[in-house]
């Protein structure tokens, strides 16, 4: 493989198996064991060294090995089966969503998050928030939801942990090799690479938009490491949760305001806007700015319109998950922005003013609450805690009646189910169970699985 800047030149792939390249850039393979096994056959050692990264495995493949595989009957049978499975998934006659809500087939939900835990080949997540975001994307794909995701493609990702010889934990940042990541430049309707810009104090910052495909779902991830920016701004999106409050507010301006502009540049007409945690709350301000100027209305009218189709998920009752910026910092970054909303300073600050919980300041959680009409915690108990925490925002309402609900977190079954158990369920559950996970009647058949078979699968999982 040759690397030209951020582009990779792959070895020539024989026409008979050339769709290996297409499949490598769709993370469907990351939750499909048969597809993973296919890339492992290309080069088992490379597959392990690349941490099960299909793009890196294919990029490093020996051309002679690829030629041999193109004539190997067993490999070709596996290849054809995987491609048939992939095509059936990507182009189904119908999906759960299209059957349940045929009138909403094009009502796109735009899902904004600071991190997405999709696969190890994209180290742009740190923990539960990212894993949930990634699983939401995968499950939306399985269900056939009209859905796009917006976030960052951090060049240095999130750190890896290591314990040194003295027993101390060390944080290691490894630069993401874009040439070996399942990401491509996002392009607008004219085929041009999408570049957006936002205004920061004294300068304009630009971000390139990258496209990651996860099954049927596109993710649009921004990166400020572009020639138009100063060296400091090129590292603005280098790391997840890095830097001080200046870095954090700059990142969140790019995520929220820049993310809206990215979707506009790509021609994505979202009908629902979802803020996964307060990091993305500035998207509500940008939508209000568009409405104030586009409809020539006052801010409160714009706010009500924007909030009507905005959703906010809060994740944690601790300070680390609820960003609060000083009013001085907000003056520096938004003094030229709030006039575009037809607001004065005090009215703007009142949108997110917080005086409790973590001290006085501009709270991104409060902003997200004020710019949405549907809000939820991530479990029943967390919903109760959130209603008690933020009851002051509705002074005349009892805490139990505060308009914050809950949605209990789940996981994407195909990503977390061990293949050994998957094979066992394929044998004993009714056909089609993978596409009907929520059907309780199917799961009642688990009791028919012989104890010996279930224990044997358990033992295999412990040793592999």
C-alpha positions as CSV (number, residue, x, y, z in Angstrom):
1,X,0.0,0.0,0.0
2,X,1.1,3.5,-0.8
3,X,0.0,6.5,1.2
4,X,-0.5,9.8,-0.5
5,X,-1.3,12.4,2.2
6,X,-4.5,11.1,3.7
7,X,-5.3,8.8,0.8
8,X,-4.3,5.2,0.4
9,X,-3.5,3.4,-2.9
10,X,-4.8,-0.1,-2.4
11,X,-3.3,-3.2,-4.2
12,X,-5.2,-4.2,-7.3
13,X,-8.1,-6.3,-6.4
14,X,-9.1,-9.0,-8.9
15,X,-12.6,-8.2,-10.4
16,X,-14.0,-11.4,-9.1
17,X,-13.6,-10.2,-5.5
18,X,-13.4,-6.4,-6.0
19,X,-16.4,-5.7,-3.8
20,X,-14.1,-6.4,-0.8
21,X,-13.1,-2.8,-1.2
22,X,-16.7,-1.5,-1.2
23,X,-17.6,-3.6,1.9
24,X,-14.5,-2.4,3.8
25,X,-15.9,1.1,3.9
26,X,-19.2,0.0,5.4
27,X,-19.0,-0.8,9.1
28,X,-21.8,-3.5,8.6
29,X,-18.8,-5.9,8.6
30,X,-18.0,-4.9,12.2
31,X,-21.1,-6.6,13.5
32,X,-21.4,-9.4,11.0
33,X,-19.2,-12.4,11.9
34,X,-19.3,-13.9,8.4
35,X,-17.9,-10.7,6.9
36,X,-15.2,-10.5,9.6
37,X,-14.2,-14.1,8.8
38,X,-13.8,-13.2,5.2
39,X,-11.2,-10.4,5.9
40,X,-9.4,-12.7,8.3
41,X,-8.9,-15.2,5.4
42,X,-7.2,-12.4,3.4
43,X,-4.4,-12.4,6.0
44,X,-5.0,-13.7,9.5
45,X,-1.9,-12.1,11.0
46,X,-2.5,-8.7,9.5
47,X,-6.2,-8.9,10.5
48,X,-5.1,-9.4,14.2
49,X,-2.3,-6.7,14.0
50,X,-4.8,-4.3,12.5
51,X,-7.2,-4.9,15.4
52,X,-9.8,-6.3,13.0
53,X,-9.8,-3.3,10.7
54,X,-11.1,-4.3,7.3
55,X,-9.7,-1.3,5.5
56,X,-6.2,-1.7,7.0
57,X,-6.2,-5.4,6.2
58,X,-7.2,-4.9,2.6
59,X,-4.7,-2.0,2.2
60,X,-1.8,-4.2,3.4
61,X,-2.8,-7.3,1.5
62,X,-0.3,-9.1,-0.8
63,X,-1.5,-8.8,-4.4
64,X,-0.5,-12.4,-5.0
65,X,-2.6,-13.5,-2.1
66,X,-5.6,-11.6,-3.5
67,X,-5.1,-13.2,-6.9
68,X,-5.0,-16.7,-5.3
69,X,-8.2,-16.0,-3.3
70,X,-10.0,-15.0,-6.5
71,X,-9.4,-18.5,-7.8
72,X,-10.1,-20.3,-4.5
73,X,-13.5,-22.0,-4.6
74,X,-14.0,-22.1,-0.9
75,X,-13.2,-18.5,-0.5
76,X,-15.4,-17.5,-3.4
77,X,-18.3,-19.4,-2.0
78,X,-17.9,-17.5,1.3
79,X,-17.4,-14.2,-0.5
80,X,-20.6,-14.7,-2.6
81,X,-22.6,-15.6,0.5
82,X,-21.4,-12.5,2.4
83,X,-22.1,-10.2,-0.5
84,X,-25.6,-11.7,-0.9
85,X,-26.2,-11.1,2.8
86,X,-24.9,-7.5,2.5
87,X,-27.0,-6.7,-0.5
88,X,-30.1,-8.1,1.2
89,X,-29.4,-6.0,4.2
90,X,-28.7,-2.8,2.3
91,X,-31.6,-3.1,-0.2
92,X,-34.5,-4.8,1.7
93,X,-38.0,-5.0,0.3
94,X,-39.1,-3.3,3.5
95,X,-37.8,-2.5,7.0
96,X,-39.4,-2.3,10.4
97,X,-39.7,1.5,10.2
98,X,-41.1,1.5,6.6
99,X,-43.7,-1.0,7.6
100,X,-44.7,0.8,10.9
101,X,-44.4,4.4,9.7
102,X,-44.7,4.4,5.9
103,X,-45.8,8.1,6.0
104,X,-42.5,9.1,7.7
105,X,-40.0,7.2,5.5
106,X,-38.2,10.4,4.7
107,X,-38.4,12.2,8.0
108,X,-34.7,12.2,8.8
109,X,-33.5,12.4,12.4
110,X,-30.2,14.2,12.8
111,X,-28.3,12.7,15.8
112,X,-25.5,14.9,17.3
113,X,-23.0,13.4,19.7
114,X,-19.4,14.3,20.7
115,X,-18.4,10.6,20.4
116,X,-19.4,7.5,18.6
117,X,-18.3,4.0,19.6
118,X,-18.6,2.1,16.4
119,X,-15.4,0.1,16.2
120,X,-11.8,0.1,17.3
121,X,-10.6,1.3,13.9
122,X,-12.3,4.6,14.8
123,X,-11.0,5.6,18.2
124,X,-13.4,8.5,18.6
125,X,-15.1,7.4,21.8
126,X,-14.2,7.1,25.5
127,X,-17.0,5.3,27.3
128,X,-20.7,4.8,27.8
129,X,-21.9,7.9,25.9
130,X,-19.9,6.9,22.8
131,X,-20.9,3.2,23.0
132,X,-24.6,4.3,23.3
133,X,-24.2,6.6,20.3
134,X,-22.6,3.9,18.2
135,X,-25.3,1.4,19.1
136,X,-28.0,3.9,18.3
137,X,-26.6,4.2,14.8
138,X,-26.3,0.5,14.3
139,X,-29.8,-0.2,15.7
140,X,-31.2,2.7,13.5
141,X,-29.6,1.0,10.6
142,X,-31.2,-2.4,11.4
143,X,-34.6,-0.9,11.9
144,X,-34.4,1.1,8.7
145,X,-34.8,4.5,10.4
146,X,-34.2,7.6,8.3
147,X,-31.2,8.8,10.4
148,X,-27.9,10.6,10.0
149,X,-25.3,11.2,12.7
150,X,-23.0,14.2,13.2
151,X,-19.8,14.4,15.3
152,X,-16.0,14.7,15.1
153,X,-13.4,12.5,13.4
154,X,-10.6,13.2,16.0
155,X,-7.2,12.8,14.3
156,X,-5.7,11.7,17.7
157,X,-8.9,10.0,18.9
158,X,-9.1,9.2,22.6
159,X,-6.1,7.9,24.6
160,X,-5.2,4.3,25.1
161,X,-4.3,3.2,28.6
162,X,-1.1,1.5,29.6
163,X,0.5,0.6,33.0
164,X,4.2,1.4,33.0
165,X,7.0,-0.4,34.9
166,X,6.4,1.7,38.0
167,X,2.7,0.6,38.1
168,X,1.5,4.0,37.0
169,X,-1.3,4.5,34.4
170,X,-0.2,6.3,31.2
171,X,-2.3,7.9,28.5
172,X,-1.1,7.3,25.0
173,X,-2.4,9.2,22.1
174,X,-1.9,7.6,18.7
175,X,-2.6,9.6,15.5
176,X,-5.4,8.2,13.5
177,X,-4.2,7.0,10.1
178,X,-7.0,8.4,7.9
179,X,-5.7,6.2,5.0
180,X,-6.5,3.1,7.0
181,X,-9.8,4.3,8.6
182,X,-13.2,3.4,7.2
183,X,-13.9,7.1,6.3
184,X,-14.0,9.0,3.1
185,X,-14.5,12.7,2.3
186,X,-18.2,13.7,2.3
187,X,-19.2,15.4,-0.9
188,X,-22.0,17.8,-1.8
189,X,-24.5,17.5,-4.6
190,X,-21.9,18.9,-7.0
191,X,-19.3,16.3,-6.0
192,X,-17.1,18.7,-4.1
193,X,-15.6,17.9,-0.7
194,X,-17.7,19.5,2.0
195,X,-15.9,22.2,4.0
196,X,-17.8,24.3,6.6
197,X,-16.8,27.2,8.7
198,X,-17.7,28.8,12.0
199,X,-16.7,32.1,13.6
200,X,-14.5,32.1,16.7
201,X,-13.0,35.2,18.3
202,X,-11.1,37.1,15.7
203,X,-11.0,34.4,13.1
204,X,-13.0,31.9,11.0
205,X,-12.3,28.2,11.6
206,X,-12.9,25.6,8.8
207,X,-13.7,21.9,9.1
208,X,-13.6,19.2,6.6
209,X,-16.6,16.8,6.7
210,X,-15.9,13.0,6.5
211,X,-18.4,10.3,5.7
212,X,-18.5,7.0,7.6
213,X,-21.1,4.5,6.6
214,X,-22.5,2.2,9.3
215,X,-24.9,-0.2,7.5
216,X,-27.7,2.0,6.1
217,X,-26.7,5.0,8.3
218,X,-24.3,7.8,7.2
219,X,-22.2,9.5,9.9
220,X,-20.8,13.0,9.0
221,X,-17.7,13.7,11.1
222,X,-15.8,17.0,11.1
223,X,-12.1,17.6,11.3
224,X,-10.4,21.0,11.6
225,X,-7.0,19.8,10.5
226,X,-7.2,21.5,7.1
227,X,-4.8,24.0,5.3
228,X,-7.2,26.9,5.7
229,X,-6.7,27.0,9.5
230,X,-3.9,28.2,11.7
231,X,-1.7,25.6,13.3
232,X,-3.5,26.1,16.6
233,X,-7.0,25.6,15.0
234,X,-5.8,22.6,13.0
235,X,-5.5,20.8,16.3
236,X,-8.8,22.1,17.6
237,X,-10.5,18.8,17.0
238,X,-7.4,16.6,17.5
239,X,-8.6,14.9,20.7
240,X,-11.8,13.9,22.3
241,X,-12.3,15.8,25.7
242,X,-8.9,17.4,25.5
243,X,-7.8,20.9,26.5
244,X,-9.3,23.6,28.7
245,X,-12.6,25.5,28.6
246,X,-11.4,27.5,25.6
247,X,-10.8,24.3,23.7
248,X,-14.1,22.8,24.9
249,X,-16.3,25.7,23.9
250,X,-14.6,25.9,20.5
251,X,-15.2,22.2,19.9
252,X,-18.8,22.5,20.9
253,X,-19.3,25.5,18.6
254,X,-17.9,23.4,15.7
255,X,-20.1,20.4,16.7
256,X,-23.4,22.3,17.2
257,X,-23.2,25.3,14.8
258,X,-20.8,23.7,12.4
259,X,-22.8,20.4,12.4
260,X,-25.9,22.2,11.3
261,X,-24.0,23.9,8.5
262,X,-22.5,20.6,7.5
263,X,-25.9,19.0,7.0
264,X,-27.0,22.1,5.0
265,X,-23.9,21.8,2.8
266,X,-24.7,18.2,2.1
267,X,-28.4,18.8,1.4
268,X,-29.7,16.9,4.4
269,X,-33.1,18.1,5.4
270,X,-33.6,16.8,9.0
271,X,-37.1,16.8,10.5
272,X,-35.9,15.8,14.0
273,X,-32.8,17.1,15.8
274,X,-31.4,15.0,18.7
275,X,-28.8,16.4,21.1
276,X,-27.1,13.4,22.7
277,X,-25.8,15.2,25.9
278,X,-25.4,19.0,26.2
279,X,-22.2,19.1,24.1
280,X,-24.3,19.6,20.9
281,X,-26.7,22.2,22.4
282,X,-25.4,25.1,20.2
283,X,-27.1,23.4,17.3
284,X,-30.4,24.9,18.7
285,X,-29.0,28.4,18.6
286,X,-27.9,27.9,15.0
287,X,-31.3,26.7,14.0
288,X,-32.9,29.7,15.8
289,X,-30.5,32.0,13.9
290,X,-31.6,30.5,10.6
291,X,-35.3,30.9,11.5
292,X,-34.9,34.5,12.8
293,X,-33.2,35.5,9.5
294,X,-35.1,33.2,7.1
295,X,-38.6,33.8,8.4
296,X,-38.0,37.4,9.7
297,X,-39.4,36.5,13.2
298,X,-38.4,37.3,16.7
299,X,-36.3,34.9,18.7
300,X,-39.0,33.5,20.9
301,X,-41.0,32.4,17.8
302,X,-37.9,30.9,16.3
303,X,-37.1,29.1,19.6
304,X,-40.6,27.6,19.8
305,X,-40.3,26.4,16.2
306,X,-36.9,24.9,16.7
307,X,-37.7,23.3,20.0
308,X,-40.8,21.6,18.6
309,X,-38.8,19.0,16.8
310,X,-35.7,18.9,19.0
311,X,-34.9,16.1,21.5
312,X,-32.3,16.2,24.3
313,X,-30.9,13.2,26.1
314,X,-29.0,13.9,29.4
315,X,-26.7,11.2,30.6
316,X,-25.2,11.9,34.0
317,X,-25.9,13.8,37.2
318,X,-22.2,14.7,37.7
319,X,-20.3,17.8,36.7
320,X,-18.2,16.1,34.1
321,X,-21.2,15.4,31.9
322,X,-22.7,18.9,32.2
323,X,-20.5,21.6,30.7
324,X,-20.8,25.1,32.3
325,X,-19.0,28.0,30.7
326,X,-18.3,31.4,32.4
327,X,-20.3,34.4,31.3
328,X,-17.0,36.1,30.4
329,X,-16.1,33.3,28.1
330,X,-19.6,33.4,26.5
331,X,-19.1,37.2,26.0
332,X,-15.9,36.5,24.0
333,X,-17.3,33.8,21.8
334,X,-20.9,35.0,21.3
335,X,-21.0,38.8,21.5
336,X,-21.3,39.0,17.7
337,X,-23.7,36.0,17.5
338,X,-26.6,37.0,19.8
339,X,-27.4,40.1,17.8
340,X,-28.1,37.7,14.9
341,X,-30.7,36.1,17.2
342,X,-32.2,39.6,17.9
343,X,-31.3,39.2,21.5
344,X,-29.4,41.4,23.9
345,X,-26.8,40.1,26.2
346,X,-29.0,39.5,29.2
347,X,-31.7,37.7,27.2
348,X,-29.0,35.5,25.6
349,X,-27.4,34.6,28.9
350,X,-30.8,33.8,30.5
351,X,-31.3,31.0,27.9
352,X,-28.7,28.9,29.9
353,X,-28.1,30.6,33.2
354,X,-27.4,28.3,36.0
355,X,-26.9,29.2,39.6
356,X,-27.2,25.8,41.3
357,X,-25.6,22.4,40.9
358,X,-22.1,23.4,39.7
359,X,-21.9,27.1,40.3
360,X,-23.1,30.1,38.3
361,X,-22.5,30.1,34.6
362,X,-23.8,29.3,31.1
363,X,-25.0,25.7,31.3
364,X,-25.1,23.6,28.1
365,X,-27.6,21.3,29.8
366,X,-30.0,24.2,30.6
367,X,-29.5,25.5,27.1
368,X,-30.5,22.1,25.6
369,X,-33.5,21.9,27.9
370,X,-34.7,25.3,26.8
371,X,-34.2,24.5,23.1
372,X,-36.1,21.2,23.1
373,X,-39.6,19.9,23.9
374,X,-38.7,16.3,24.5
375,X,-36.1,15.5,27.1
376,X,-35.1,12.2,28.6
377,X,-32.7,10.5,31.0
378,X,-31.2,7.1,30.2
379,X,-33.0,4.9,32.8
380,X,-36.1,5.2,34.9
381,X,-34.0,6.1,38.0
382,X,-32.0,8.6,36.0
383,X,-35.2,10.2,34.8
384,X,-36.3,10.7,38.4
385,X,-32.9,12.1,39.4
386,X,-32.9,14.5,36.4
387,X,-36.4,15.8,37.2
388,X,-35.2,16.6,40.8
389,X,-32.0,18.2,39.6
390,X,-33.6,20.6,37.1
391,X,-36.9,21.3,38.7
392,X,-35.9,24.9,39.3
393,X,-36.4,25.5,35.5
394,X,-40.1,25.0,36.1
395,X,-40.7,26.9,39.3
396,X,-44.5,26.2,39.5
397,X,-44.2,22.4,38.8
398,X,-43.6,19.6,41.3
399,X,-40.3,17.7,40.7
400,X,-42.2,14.6,39.7
401,X,-44.0,16.6,37.0
402,X,-41.0,18.2,35.5
403,X,-41.0,17.5,31.7
404,X,-38.1,15.1,31.6
405,X,-38.8,11.5,30.8
406,X,-36.6,8.5,30.4
407,X,-35.7,5.8,27.8
408,X,-33.9,2.8,29.3
409,X,-30.6,2.2,27.5
410,X,-30.2,-0.9,25.4
411,X,-27.4,-2.4,23.3
412,X,-27.1,-3.4,19.7
413,X,-27.4,-7.1,19.9
414,X,-25.4,-8.1,16.9
415,X,-22.4,-6.1,18.1
416,X,-22.3,-7.6,21.6
417,X,-23.5,-11.1,21.1
418,X,-20.7,-13.7,21.0
419,X,-20.7,-15.6,17.7
420,X,-20.8,-18.9,19.6
421,X,-24.2,-18.0,21.1
422,X,-25.3,-16.5,17.8
423,X,-24.7,-19.9,16.1
424,X,-26.6,-21.6,18.9
425,X,-29.6,-19.3,18.6
426,X,-29.6,-19.7,14.8
427,X,-30.1,-23.4,15.4
428,X,-32.7,-23.3,18.1
429,X,-34.7,-20.1,17.7
430,X,-37.2,-19.5,15.0
431,X,-35.7,-18.3,11.6
432,X,-35.4,-14.5,11.4
433,X,-34.8,-13.9,15.1
434,X,-31.9,-11.6,14.4
435,X,-34.3,-9.1,12.7
436,X,-36.9,-9.5,15.4
437,X,-35.0,-9.0,18.6
438,X,-37.8,-7.5,20.6
439,X,-40.2,-10.4,20.0
440,X,-40.5,-12.0,23.5
441,X,-42.2,-15.1,22.0
442,X,-39.1,-16.0,20.1
443,X,-36.9,-15.8,23.2
444,X,-39.1,-18.2,25.0
445,X,-37.6,-20.9,22.8
446,X,-34.3,-20.5,24.6
447,X,-35.6,-22.9,27.2
448,X,-35.6,-25.6,24.6
449,X,-31.8,-25.4,24.1
450,X,-30.2,-28.4,25.8
451,X,-28.2,-27.4,28.9
452,X,-25.2,-29.3,27.5
453,X,-25.2,-27.3,24.3
454,X,-25.5,-24.0,26.2
455,X,-22.8,-24.9,28.6
456,X,-20.5,-26.0,25.8
457,X,-21.0,-22.6,24.1
458,X,-20.2,-20.9,27.4
459,X,-17.0,-22.9,27.8
460,X,-15.9,-22.1,24.2
461,X,-16.5,-18.4,24.9
462,X,-14.3,-18.6,28.0
463,X,-11.4,-20.0,26.0
464,X,-11.5,-17.9,22.9
